[in-house]
Amino acid sequence: MKKKALFILSLLFTFYAHAQVDSAKSKTPFEGLDQSWYNGGDRRTTTSVMETKYFTGSVMLDVNYTYSFANPIDNTVVGSTSLARDNETQLALGVIGGEFNYKNARGKLFLQMGTNSTVIPRDDYSQYRGQYQLANIYRYVAEAYAGYHFDKWRGINVDMGMFVSYIGLNSYYQVENWEYQSSYTSNNTPWFFNGMRIQIFPTKHLKIEPWIINGWQSYARYNNMPGFGGNITWIPNDNIKLLTNDYYGTDTGGKPGRVRVHSDNSLLGRYINKPYSKGISQAAFSLTFDIGFEKGDSVNGFHSSTDPAKGPAQYFVSGMIYNRVWFNHNRFAWTIGGGFINNPGRYLVLYPTGDASPLPNPNNPTKTEGTHPFNTNPGSQFNGFDYSTNFDWMPNQSITWRIEFVHRHASVPYFAGHGGITSPTGYTTTAFGPGTAYPNWAPDLSHFEDRVIFAMLFRL
């Protein structure tokens, strides 16, 4: 009897011990789900080599050489958040930092350098509202926040600071994306937010994340009201991911009565998973659709009005689809896809730089920097499409070598032609015009561009 009693007690103790371990594991959001194949996600299948009890370090490097068939004489790329210079080798992004945790306190600091630190936030008007040169203050920060973790359900995080945004699906960090040059949907939607977020994980498969932020990819507020939004992500199993990001704010400088509404929605599916195959080891797709509008202060959402007080239509409709196939134990991958955009009013179109820029002059925000500014008035039309294909070699989870071909088209002259978009003397606003050496010069803009991108992406 004693032996039986001891045996039963040992079984009960073993069951209790395993239950406690399972309960502890169950506190981890999305624990046990394979997320390494996502477009816009961390593809690492093992933890960082710099992981300790209180700190997990990270280093990322993104270097590209892009060849434009137009070969612009000023080497300037138009309409990209991934590229800055044509026909040159450039450091797009260098990131160093990590995540800190002690008991329930948490924090993250990723410092950045490279062309992305000015290419991505260049259309932020909010920095001209007030003092302190916000574009310079935040230039070297990719992510920085502090917060607290509450042990409720599968976890609740309350964080304040600067966060990367996943509106448009793609990640801020190219090493996490299937394609290098993002399609219009990702390219023209936010890469970062500044404010507060609350991450709620009520179940293992669900995240609900409200935001209160300064605005739409902005360091400060454009007007007097902050931006509001949120994310819902549902991952029912290893092969499906669904998410929606939704936003409401007032993001046109000097137009406090003009509201912006935006909805971004994605479905990711993996339909082959044979990780030990020397042939096709994985295959997956990502599908994204965005819709939004602005209304008020002389623009009228999805419908133009004959009433001048209401004004023309001003909205955003876009979509993109990509398919990726991995080979030889996921060491190689081939991706193909593309997308479209329709954005009357051009309120989300990335402005051409140089003398075609309509951005305020830092010394006089009432005037634009360029002398031939791109038209962004209500009623101006813009639609386009793009497609790309690339091939990746990934000898391990820390390095990716990529070669990619991209074609992009716009309904209006937009991309840099051979003549370039900056003035012959190197972009000054007095280099040309009547009585100068270049009386007839103007930015050379084209309806389309073709390019080949070579990239090295490293993550530790």
Secondary structure, 3 states (H helix, E strand, C coil): CHHHHHHHHHHHHHHHHHHHHHHHHCCCCCCCCCCCCCCCCCCCCCCCCCECCCEEEEEEEEEEEEEECCCCCCCECCCCCCCCECCCEEEEEEEEEEEEEECCEEEEEEEEECCHHHHCCCCCHHHHCCCCCHHHHCCCEEEEEEEEEECCCCCEEEEEEEEECCCCCCCCCHHHCCCCCCCHHHHCCCCEEEEEEEEEEEECCEEEEEEEECCCCCCCCCCCCCEEEEEEEEEEECCEEEEEEEEEECCCCCCCCCEEEEEEEEEEEEEEECCCCCCEEEEEEEEEEEEEEEECCCCECCCCCCCCCCCCCCEEEEEEEEEEEEECCCCEEEEEEEEEEECCCCCCCCCCCHHHCCCEECCEEEEECCCCCCCCCCCCCCEEEEEEEEEEEEEECCEEEEEEEEEEEECCCCEECCCCCCCCCCCCCCCCCCCCCCCCCCCCEECEEEEEEEEEEEEC
